């Protein structure tokens, strides 16, 4: 399938919408009242620091909603206002934030049901409205919706689309796309659907394994078993790793993606020589600016003298997980998705890097404390405010007792 030609054809269809519907001002007011926070703005205006009682809050200097997320949520709100009586579906969570997705459900926008990991598009009727979320959707999903003559509202972040263009370039040059990402993540699923041959690597360990195979060969069956769910159909490591291009899931750690890119560049140079490098290796910058800014701000924040760190964001949010990974360097860091994770008896339920939920008791120290706070790109300021106010209230109560 010529995915580039299909996407171009879809974009020229009268059923395809990638811009708003003229309700921007009304929606902007609604989003401000539901998701923005006067307290957070006050902290921003005060050099990202606020002290109340025994608590000093240090906010990261870049956090929360990014432009792509704001745009996707605004378009979802506009879609509901524009198609007042239509059935509206969304192929996945609009963004990885539980409170925002709950709000979308309350607006009678339904998620495509999933059975055994497979989306059931049979519930969608011809003429229904279907929203593609900020992470995008696979070519196959778009084709199903197009064949059903659905009205498609595409909120895909332009940074994600940029990665799709990159893997299209790889495909055109007969390069295999090595995608730094999580093979189960919807963004990576969408990106790989635009690629020709592809291999998805999660981390440095997997990248080193692939690099060693390129240089020295190895057990072909072991390789295919290891990447069984993370490569294109018919992938052959003995054939498909001769020409490679680098791409990434936009929410991965910037430094890790760059490190992986350098590893593969040096690997191909060592195997084929510097004069042949361009015939065997391609690399384009596909790191999202907003992701990079939040990671840089987090790196700066953990250098400060903090007693603990809180990272706020959906538990299935990749960019939030990367922030938590940086925060782990501090030693005392908690990843929560909602204020309800903070219990009144000085306990906190939080997600560990391995994905498991854990409960920490007596997590707020006595006396004066300095708390660093950041949030993922899908987290509204209002959620951050709720967490800060809860900490202030708990510490005030403890001081009285």
Order of alpha helices (4+ residues) and beta strands (2+ residues): alpha-beta-alpha-alpha-beta-beta-alpha-beta-alpha-beta-beta-beta-beta-alpha-beta-alpha-beta-alpha-beta-alpha-alpha-alpha-beta-alpha-alpha-beta-alpha-beta-alpha-beta-beta-beta-beta-alpha
